[in-house]
């Protein structure tokens, strides 16, 4: 198969017609230049921009890691892995991150992937243990490089890069310009591809001020959510305890939400995202951890319960909506006692009144069902659909998003069908084995009845 056919197959697998202008430029530059700095806004398709040329550079005769992609968060790593798998290549990929079973990772690496994705701490750990060879790694990608620097991964990244003596291709990727490139990256005079617009705020993003009379803005947030015609939203705040308090209070008032922050363990974070993705909860209350690198659907509404201290975090939060050609709204809940932020034009931003909004958003249609088996138990989506349809007597529209992990799976099922489903399958086996199948525990403290 020639390269053109190969590229067409990849696009077909991804469900897109062609690469955008930025992706085409990145493909050409990465293939031809040894040091590249790619700057492009959140949501513009940077992952594909570097994965397509990475694929072209892989050599089937090397049964070893050939490309290392370092990421600041496990969520971003999993998202890149998902895109690679959708591309339908013949090359293996693995993701390594803190909080994931090191034994599982070592086992995965014993049959080395061509592309290895990981967080700096975990990759450094594997290099120290010698669980994979580094002598065939020729391509290094540092994705969301600015975020890795912000999170203080200098030491681990310096250690890793110091061990990669055969690298001849370095790609730095960022959604913000003006980043200083540390010497240890060995990126010298890179070719810079700058696709960040002069005015970083997308023109299809509208901003509205929502003025809170009380210093505690919870009631104003409640009214704002009641005014959004039951459409889902992400609510950003600056502290972990605030995210939990807001989510708990909203649930008590009958608004289905969950929280997400860096203090939660891996499984809780994963479950919160799954429930938000599949529509079991409508509102995600989060810190800046969810501002980038998360696999969550396009949002029409982003709400700033607290404003971030830095403008670039404000930009990243807003990048969750109005991506590419879509439109969206960022709501800024403000109180007169708060410090005014330089990056907000308070005088010319329209004010939205939400005082008359009283009717609660509609309850979610779906509930998340937990299944105690996954890919490593040889279960896939088709098995779950078949089992739930035949034995559980669900009809086509009763099943929503299904996500199959290594050892567990989650399926969204219409709220009204959950009890019947669980009753119908309680004594049944799936592929000859009995699995524990139940309503997934909610991350929210008050379980939804």
TAMO-V561703 format. One record per backbone hydrogen bond with DSSP energy under -0.5 kcal/mol. NH is the residue of the N-H (numbers start at 0). CO is the residue of the C=O. Records with the same first field share a line. If there is no record, write none. Layout:
NH->CO + CO
//
This chain:
5->1
6->2
7->3
8->4
9->5
10->6
11->7
12->8
13->9
14->10 + 11
15->10
23->19
24->20
25->21
26->22
27->23
28->24
29->25
30->26
31->27
32->28
35->169
36->190
37->35 + 171
38->36 + 192
39->37 + 173
43->40
48->44
49->45 + 46
50->46
51->47
53->49
54->50
55->51
56->52
57->53 + 54
59->57
61->58
62->60
63->61
65->113
66->113
67->138
68->115
69->67 + 140
70->117
76->72
77->73
78->74
79->75
80->76
81->77
82->78
83->79
84->80
85->81
86->82
87->83 + 84
88->83
93->114
95->116
99->96
104->100
105->101
106->102
107->103
108->104
109->105 + 106
110->106 + 107
111->109
113->91
114->91
115->66
116->93
117->68
118->95
119->70
122->118
123->119
124->120
125->121
126->122
127->123
128->124
129->125
130->125
136->133
137->65 + 135
138->65
139->168
140->67
141->170
142->69 + 140
144->141 + 172
146->143
147->143
148->144
149->145
150->146
151->148
152->147
156->152
157->153
158->154
159->155
160->156
161->157
162->158 + 159
163->159 + 160
164->162
166->163
167->137
168->137
169->33
170->139
171->35
172->141
173->37
181->179
184->181
185->182
187->185
190->34
191->189
192->36 + 190
193->191
194->38 + 192
196->194
199->197
201->199
204->201
205->203 + 327
207->329
208->349
209->331
210->208
211->333
216->214
218->215
220->216
221->217
222->218
223->219
224->220
225->221
226->222 + 223
227->224
230->227
232->281
233->300
234->283
235->233 + 302
236->285
242->238
243->239
244->240
245->241
246->242
247->243
248->244
249->245
250->246
251->247
252->248
253->250
254->249
255->253
256->254
257->282
259->284
263->260
268->264
269->265
270->266
271->267
272->268
273->269
274->270
275->271
276->272
277->273
278->275
279->274
280->274
281->255
282->255
283->232
284->257 + 282
285->234 + 283
286->259
289->286
290->287
291->288
295->293
298->319
301->328
302->233
303->330
304->235 + 302
305->235
313->309
314->310
315->311
316->312
317->313
318->314
319->316
320->317
321->298 + 326
325->322
327->203
328->299
329->205
330->301 + 328
331->207
332->303 + 330
333->209 + 331
337->334
343->340
345->343
348->344
349->347
351->208
352->350
353->351
356->353
357->355
365->278
366->412
368->410
369->437
370->408
371->435
374->404
375->405
376->373 + 405
377->374
378->373
383->379
384->380
385->381
386->382
387->383
388->384
389->385
390->386
391->386
392->388
393->387
397->394
398->395
399->411
402->409
404->402 + 407
408->370
409->402
410->368
411->400
412->366 + 410
413->397
414->364
416->413
417->413 + 414
420->416
421->417
422->418
423->419
424->420
425->421 + 422
427->424
429->432
430->428
432->429
434->432
436->434
437->369
439->367
446->444
//
